Amino acid sequence: MALLGRTIDSGRVWDAMAFIGGSARPRTTWKVAGREQAGVLAAYAALFEESIKEITCIDPPASHDSGPYFLSVMRTLDIPDALGLLAPRPLTLRATAKAFDKTAAYYRAADAEAKLSRQ
């Protein structure tokens, strides 16, 4: 994967997008959920696939330093920033780390604070 400029995790995001984007029902809306790194992978798939309408992340890592791993991602953003880019779509975030206060700030800025559920 490194020779292609990708990581295993970026391949997992691509697989999720291909599955959802290539579904037999083109007007289907999807909800995705995942625990820890899988929740972040689901969120990244939602960034690129508009048919994903709702995202749930359970205990996501607070930084890409703990995974999932994408080449040079930390030059641009970290996990709280990526989750904030999901606004105004509904996001359920089951995490206690202070880093996710930044995600809440993105949702406030997008006037979508009601669509962010922190538990």
C-alpha positions, 0 to 999 in steps of 0.5 A: 500500500505504501508504494501506492501512497496509501495505508491499510486504513485508507483502503478500508475507507475506500472499501466502505465508500465503494460498498455504499456508493455501489449499492443496488438502491441508489437513493438509499440513505445510510447510517454508519457506526463504529467503535474506536478506530472503526468509528473514525473510518466510518466518519471519513467514509461519510465525508466522501459519501453523501448518502451517509446521513448519520454517524456514530463514533464510540470511543474514538481516539483523540488523535491520528497519533493513535490511528487510524493512519493516513499518510500526511493527514496530520499536516491538514487536520486531526480527528476532532477536525475531521468529525467537525467537517461532518456538520450539519449531519447528525453525529453521535459522539461517545467520547469524553476527551477534551479534544472533541470540544473542537468538534463541538465548536465546528458544529456551533459554527455551522449552526448545527449544535443540535445535531451533535450528541455527546454522550 
